[in-house]
């Protein structure tokens, strides 16, 4: 995801990273001058992110601890939402889809990178049923050679909830 964000057109607007972990993709967005908010459920993620921001001579990357089960209306809508390896528990496709519906509009772009765990197909179907346009890309031979990426990049846009 960090490599992808280094090449992605970020554009204006707020960016949200879900499940930031050590914060690599958020750090790349921060270094590129993006308005990024890194989030994770893990209680130590903020410490990891702040440490990595300092180690990379960046201003602190904004962070918020986030639980997809808890609605957060003040979080708002984002122009770009990114995440990697988010679908590892059986309830994650449902939780993530509901979260994305709450924080997206027709202009929101979403990029979810998945290592091809079994839940990514169910998630994609749920996102389509929720009203998102879906596009799937597999890792290229260059990505595999460079760092062993064998996963899938799922892109969602054009949110139009069913009537």
C-alpha positions in Angstrom: 0.0 0.0 0.0 2.8 2.4 0.8 4.4 1.8 -2.6 1.0 2.3 -4.3 0.4 5.6 -2.4 3.8 6.8 -3.5 2.6 6.7 -7.1 -1.2 7.3 -6.7 -2.7 10.7 -7.6 -3.8 11.9 -4.1 -5.6 15.1 -5.1 -7.1 17.6 -2.7 -9.3 16.6 0.2 -9.0 14.5 3.3 -7.4 11.0 3.2 -8.2 8.3 5.8 -6.0 5.2 6.3 -7.7 2.3 8.1 -5.7 -0.2 10.1 -2.5 1.8 9.7 -0.3 -0.5 11.8 3.2 1.0 11.7 1.9 3.7 9.5 3.9 3.3 6.3 1.2 4.4 3.8 0.2 7.3 6.0 3.9 8.4 6.3 4.2 8.3 2.5 1.0 10.4 2.2 2.3 12.8 4.9 5.6 13.2 3.1 3.7 14.0 -0.1 1.9 16.8 1.7 -1.5 15.1 1.9 -4.1 15.8 4.5 -4.0 12.3 6.1 -5.6 10.8 9.2 -4.1 7.4 10.2 -6.4 5.1 12.2 -6.1 1.8 13.9 -7.8 -0.2 16.6 -4.5 -1.4 18.2 -3.8 0.8 21.3 0.0 1.1 20.5 -0.5 2.1 16.9 -0.3 5.8 17.8 3.1 5.3 19.4 4.4 3.4 16.4 3.2 6.1 14.0 4.7 9.0 16.0 8.0 7.2 16.3 8.1 6.4 12.6 7.1 10.0 11.8 10.1 11.3 13.8 12.5 8.7 12.4 11.6 9.9 8.9 11.9 13.6 9.8 8.2 14.2 9.2 5.7 16.3 11.1 3.6 14.1 13.4 1.1 12.2 11.3 -2.4 12.7 12.7 -3.8 9.6 14.4 -7.1 8.5 15.8 -8.0 5.2 17.5 -11.0 3.8 15.7 -13.4 0.9 16.1 -15.5 0.2 13.0 -18.3 -1.0 15.2 -18.8 2.4 16.8 -20.3 5.1 14.6 -18.3 8.4 14.6 -20.4 11.0 12.9 -17.8 13.7 13.5 -15.3 11.8 11.4 -17.0 13.0 8.3 -16.6 12.0 4.6 -13.2 11.5 2.9 -12.0 12.0 -0.6 -9.7 8.9 -0.4 -9.9 6.0 2.0 -7.0 3.4 2.0 -6.2 0.3 3.9 -4.2 -2.9 3.7 -4.8 -6.4 5.1 -8.0 -5.5 6.9 -10.2 -8.5 6.2 -8.9 -11.2 8.5 -11.9 -11.8 10.9 -15.2 -13.2 9.7 -17.1 -10.1 10.7 -14.7 -7.6 9.0 -16.4 -7.5 5.5 -19.7 -6.5 7.2 -18.1 -4.0 9.6 -15.8 -2.5 6.9 -18.6 -2.1 4.4 -20.9 -0.4 6.9 -18.1 1.9 7.9 -17.2 2.9 4.3 -20.9 3.6 3.6 -21.0 6.0 6.5 -17.8 7.9 5.5 -18.1 8.0 1.7 -20.0 10.0 -0.9 -20.1 9.8 -4.7 -16.7 11.4 -5.0 -14.9 9.1 -2.5 -12.2 6.7 -3.9 -11.3 3.7 -1.8 -8.3 1.5 -2.2 -8.1 -1.7 -0.2 -5.0 -4.0 -0.6 -5.5 -7.6 0.4 -3.1 -10.5 0.5 -5.9 -12.7 -1.0 -7.3 -13.9 2.2 -10.6 -15.7 1.7 -12.8 -12.7 2.8 -11.8 -10.3 0.0 -14.4 -11.7 -2.4 -17.2 -11.4 0.0 -16.2 -7.9 0.8 -16.1 -6.9 -2.9 -19.6 -8.4 -3.3 -20.9 -6.5 -0.3 -19.4 -3.2 -1.5 -21.1 -3.7 -4.9 -24.5 -4.4 -3.2 -24.0 -1.3 -1.1 -23.7 0.9 -4.2 -20.0 1.1 -5.0 -18.4 0.6 -8.4 -15.7 -2.1 -8.0 -12.4 -2.7 -9.8 -9.9 -5.4 -9.0 -6.2 -5.6 -9.9 -3.8 -8.4 -9.1 -0.2 -7.8 -8.3 2.1 -7.4 -11.3 5.2 -9.5 -12.0 7.2 -6.3 -11.2 5.6 -6.0 -7.8 6.2 -9.7 -7.1 9.8 -9.4 -8.1 10.4 -6.3 -6.1 8.8 -7.3 -2.8 6.8 -10.5 -3.2 3.3 -9.0 -3.5 0.9 -11.7 -4.6 -2.3 -10.0 -3.4 -5.1 -8.0 -4.9 -5.8 -4.3 -5.0 -9.5 -3.5 -4.8 -10.7 0.0 -5.9 -14.1 1.3 -5.1 -15.7 4.6 -6.3 -19.0 6.1 -7.5 -20.9 5.4 -4.3 -24.6 5.4 -5.1 -26.6 3.7 -2.4 -29.5 1.5 -3.7 -32.9 3.2 -3.4 
